[in-house]
């Protein structure tokens, strides 16, 4: 997804200023209590600029608690 911070036109030319790109990682988790924390930490270390969301699919272990922490 590209976000345009500011644009203007000069003599029919589009000039783009302040464009940024962001990446969203979607992490699905079902009963991943034992591995989820390590996965999140590794994601933060290897790709600190990436945003992420964890989708907890009705886990019956402690996955929900890790997601809420």
C-alpha positions, 0 to 999 in steps of 0.5 A: 500500500502506498500512501501519498503525503502531498501532491501538486501539479506544475505545468501538467507534471505530477510531483509526488512528495512524501510517499511511504510504503508499509507492509502488514504481516498477518499471522494466523495462530491456532494453539500456538502457545509454545511458538507464538512468542518466539515467532513475534520476537523473530518478526520484530528483529528481522523486520522491525518496520513491518506492522503485524496482526495476529489472528487467533482462531479460537485456540484452546491453549494460552495463545489468546493470553499471548495475543493480549499481552 
